Amino acid sequence: GNPVVINFWYPSCAPCRLEMPDLEATFKNHKADGVEFIGVMLLGFDTVEEGQEFVDEFGITYPIGPDSGDVVLEYEVIGFPATVFLNKDHEIVRTWTGALNAEKLEEFVQELLQ
C-alpha cells in the first residue's frame, strides 16, 4: 500500500554515481511519508563486492540487492541509471532513464504522494 521508487544502477556507471546522493537524501526526506526506495544493482559489469563498496561509499541506507538481469528485464530497463515510480497500488506511473537530480526526484515523489 505504499508508493515505491525503484532505482536500477551499477557501480561503474558514472551517471549512477551522480544521482546516488540525491536518491539517499530523498529517501530520508520521505521515509516518514511511507515512500519505499529499492535499489537494484545489475550484475555483470561489476561484482557484488564492488556494489557493497559503492553502497558503503555513498552511505546508502535503503534496501539494495543484486540482479542478474531478471528484474531489469521485467521492468524493461533500456539504460542506466533508470528509475521506476510505482503508486500505492504498485502500478507504474513513471519510468525515467538517466540521472535524476534532487528537484526532479522531489517532483516525482510528490506526484506519488497525491
Secondary structure, DSSP 4 states (H G I P E B T S, - for coil): ---EEEEEE-TT-HHHHHHHHHHHHHHHHHGGGT-EEEEEEESSSS-HHHHHHHHHHHT--S-EEEESSHHHHHTT--SSSEEEEE-TT--EEEEEES---HHHHHHHHHHHH-
